[in-house]
Amino acid sequence: MLDVRLGEVLGMAQPRNIRDTIKKHEARLSKHGPICTQRVQNGQRGRPTTQYFLNERQAYRLCMWSEAPNADAVQEQMADVFYAWRHGRLAEPVYDPTREELADLRQKVEYMSAILDAHKAWTNPAMPQALPRSPTVFRYTDAQGNVRRQRYSKWHHDEPVMAAVVALHRRMTISDAVAKLQEQFGISRAPSRSSLGRFWKEALDPLAGVITRPRLQRVDDK
């Protein structure tokens, strides 16, 4: 069970505050099994935060320690849910996307298909050049499960720049590629170092079969 979800059903004004209770009783919770955590990005520019995944007994204990008015009702509901889970009676969730979500998904599929064509074109000169045309706005779901909207950078719609970005993919360092693009198209049209790096990593690396090393995260000693 996700910690924030438990804080929501307990009626906390700030569901994330349940993490303070988890930290306070961490030693006692660990007696009921390992404390599972995951580092997630807090929004696009916020500092990374730690979210907790609780087992059944840990969730019960947090309900007791929270002193929330509806803690008893939540424990009753958890008992029913975990019982149904153990006996295979939980129904599989059904995803029913809206028409707008399907339209956004279709745009992204067409965009990635065009990128694949462009990637094949520069690796095989005999193929006709195909340039990706990105949607102006796309949706994504952040680590907290919230649906966000974001715009692509201007250079995504600049076909000569996009063609050069695809052609330079992993043929030089990101810094050298940005310098070359700025020299060719000017600073106002060329992508920034971070924008180019994200595009190479998220859009082109999977198509080219490039395996990137995961970034190591610092773990503070207790």
Helices and strands as residue ranges (DSSP letters): H 3-9, G 15-17, H 18-24, H 26-29, G 30-32, E 36-40, E 49-53, H 56-66, H 71-86, H 99-123, E 137-141, E 147-151, G 154-157, H 159-167, H 174-185, H 193-199, I 200-204, H 205-208
